[in-house]
Amino acid sequence: MTDILQTTVVLEQARAIGPLERRVLRALRDKGPGLLLEVAVRVLSFPEQITPVLRDLRERGLIRAERFGGSALGDELWSVTPLGAQILDAAEALEQRAAGAPAPAEAMDGTALHQSVKQQEAELLHKLGDIAVRAGDTARAAEYYEQALKLVRQMRETPAS
Amino acid sequence: MSLPVHHIALVAIAAAVGFVWGLREIVDAFKFDTRHALRTGGAWLLLLANAFAAALIYVFVASLIPGLDTWHAALLIGLAWPAVIRNANIRLAATMPDPASLDPAGDRQAAAIRFEQIYANFQDLARRMINAALTRQRVQLVIRATRLDLARLETHARTLLLASLLQNPDMPGDDYIDKIMQSGKDENKKVALAVFIIQNFGRDALEEFIRQQGRRSGSNP
């Protein structure tokens, strides 16, 4: 039950992430930890513009900061947390799904839309399972896969009109 | 006399494989920064710990199971030791049940420390040490770049950008450099340009430029 709640939290946070937040998370994940000015340059921004974004992401537990002496580039070394990486992966999966969607949601009837959302969630759970496998957490991966399987079975029981 | 030498050679094989495992982890984590990462104490701590753990596990397994004193057993255990660590538990509380507890089995489970967690914590520590060292190196490089002429540094950044745009049209345009040049004091512009070069074209691009400028000022005092 806790795991389902956690998955829901991950999905909700992934949907709530803004474009600049996503770029900051991606920059930290792909290029490693960085000082304030380094992170700003990676996202083609300036320190005063990304400071509130970094603070907000830290409050949500998606990034962390370690003290790093006094330097012209910033005095904290920012890095992405495992939760931040997980949410970024989920956000990217949702983004890919949205980009590859065959028809807009408005064009679907209620059942088809419901099925589509379920399918997206099943694929996302599958992806989270894969991430957990890579992290060596097979127990959690099994839970994700079971949840995905449950959704797939539900979709088969109620075929789209 | 040849027996201990033979055993030492086998332990060395397991250690060497463990060392290569550690190297692979560093390459995976630091990719293009591997060369610089390998010059840090954290990297050597990780590499030596990997080698030591592989050797220790080989000695332990070989002492339990007879017939493992062959080079391919040493090689195999050197390769498989992370899997051994991942599945091993140290049950600290196994011999110390809590009399007040209603669920001693649960207590033991809670107190069990997974080797994997210890290793993950150690990896995290080494990674943080490497990241801190790499950041210090980058800061030093940026400080050296602030002694350069601003116009030359700007030209270098624009040239690098232009060259990379030809290969990768998705690179950012030079309007970001325009914004840097419109902001604040010269010192801050130099810092931002140096960071821009490091982040987009790597440390070598800036290090080489600083060397060139040093040679130029040496030849034209």
Interface residues (C-beta under 8 A of the other chain):
Chain A: K31 G32 P33 G34 L35 L37 E38 V41 R42 L44 F46 E66 F68 S71 A72 L73 L77 S79 G136
Chain B: F30 D33 R86 E116 R128 N131 A132 L134 T135 R138 V139 V142 I143 P172 Y176 K179 S183 N188 V191 A192 V195 F196 I198 Q199 N200
